[in-house]
């Protein structure tokens, strides 16, 4: 049996929506804005993506059995 991740299903869905929004917004901002402020969106997308990957890893880890 697999263990649950640290994100709830709702948080996981919101993380994916946030990741996709920021991933599409960053290239658009890079094209429209003259300064490098769009790099912040890239960093946020990387952080959210890392959290999603960490949750996936936790979910795929087999559940440890407790000795009772």
N, C-alpha and C positions, 0 to 999 in steps of 0.2 A: 504494500500500500504506500502511496506517495504522501509526503507531508505537504501541508499548505504553506504558501508563501507568506511573507510578512505584509503584503498588500491585500486588502479585501478586493473582491471582484469589482466593486464600484471604483475604488482607488486605482485599480489596474486599468480599467476602461478610461478613466480620466487622464491617467499618465500617457496612454497611447494617443488619446485625442490631443493632449498638450504637445506631445512629441511631434505629431504630424503637423499641427498648426505652426509650431516654431520651425520645423524643417522646411515648410513651404514659404514661411515668412522671411527667413534669413536671405535666400537668394534674391527675393523680390526687393527687400530693403537694400541689399548691396547694389542693386542696379539703380535704385531711385535716390539713394542718399549718398552724398559726397564724402562724408566722413566714415570712420571705421566702426561706428556704433553697432552695426549689424553683427559684429563679432560676438557681442554679448548674447545674441540669439543663438549663435552656434554653440557657445559654451553651455547655455541652458539646455539645448537639445542634447548635448553630450551627457550632461548630468542626468537628465530624465531617462535617456537611453541606458545609462549605466544602472540606474535603479531598476528599470524593467528587466535588464539582463540578470541582475542579482536576484530579483524575485523569481525569474525563470529557473535559475540554478537551485534556489531553495526549494521550489516546487518539484524539481526532478530528482532531488536527493531522496533516497529511500528513507522511510520513517524508521527511526531507531526504536527498538523494543525496550521497554523498561522491565527490569527484573522485579517482580513483586511476589 
